[in-house]
């Protein structure tokens, strides 16, 4: 099954949504049992190798942190009623909060409470990974209504030596060069950021496992930032084989597509996404690399400078649901997930099929009529098909790849690749 065939499966978006819904309640963080549970579920769909890196392990300028696990947390009033309850939403607790059990006044509690005054009904998402403190997140509407009284504050959690967990799905191909596809699997109940990326990577890997592959593919499921740094520190030789790469996040909402170029700006994966998006009919924007965002900034750090871009729909940090309880199961849509899958599948087809051909008949045009090469196939107009064929013949000089030709001819890559295969069958290209 080719990637293009897989992209036409009508239920992929629904399957991705179902996986997101199943993973949504799990409280994930950069370490701990939540990310392990998530990876176990993904491992039921695709083959995964899971790795544990002990706390305290140096990874470049960083250190693998202590492991954090949480069982319960709440703020209770004098009647014992939970006014803030981790069991209702795992966003209520600042991720990596230190254990806590004491009574305190609202004045004492207030510096540890976080809300969004401009979105008073939503719970914000906050973390304290590298600063041992604690806190709660709650809707601003609830915060301003809290009586000036004494409260019981409980965070039933552990922060101790353990390990950081990440996983890989490796699909060997004909060539040792690799396509790296990375997603962060560390956020709690946030559907678009990050579960949409987890679901898309999972389904892409499942589809690629069923087809012949020119490149080897490595899907990496990691905690954000520290996970990528840890992976790179442990896999420098592997990283040197990365020919193309992609970070996936925020691919399930209904916003326009956003592709963030790699640091190289003109890597083949950058050109492939630009080309496929231009011919997709989808509203989109292409943005240049900048050293903030997701794990593309680690893969593109100057010591590695890997050709790794980042695919999003709505760009991170630019929509009100981002890092709030508004990023829920109502915010992502099966149809949007389907489109993201189809787009990535089309780009995989470009990477897999992009070759450089040489014309066996370089002196003037070959006579096409006697070979039955006139006329359109595959739904293209005769004029478009014939002009594209002439472009393929003209630029198949050993210096232009099929992607080069598609860009120069302003023709869909799939059409260019189909014509090249047809010309090769007739002995006009090799």
Helices and strands as residue ranges (DSSP letters): H 3-7, H 12-24, H 33-42, E 49-54, E 58-59, E 62-63, E 67-76, E 82-85, G 90-92, E 100-105, H 106-110, E 113-114, E 136-137, H 140-145, E 150-160, E 163-171, E 178-184, I 191-196, H 197-208, E 216-222, H 226-234, H 236-239, E 242-248, E 257-260, H 268-280, E 284-287, H 296-299, E 308-312, H 334-353, E 356-358, G 369-371, H 382-395, E 397-401, H 402-409, H 413-425
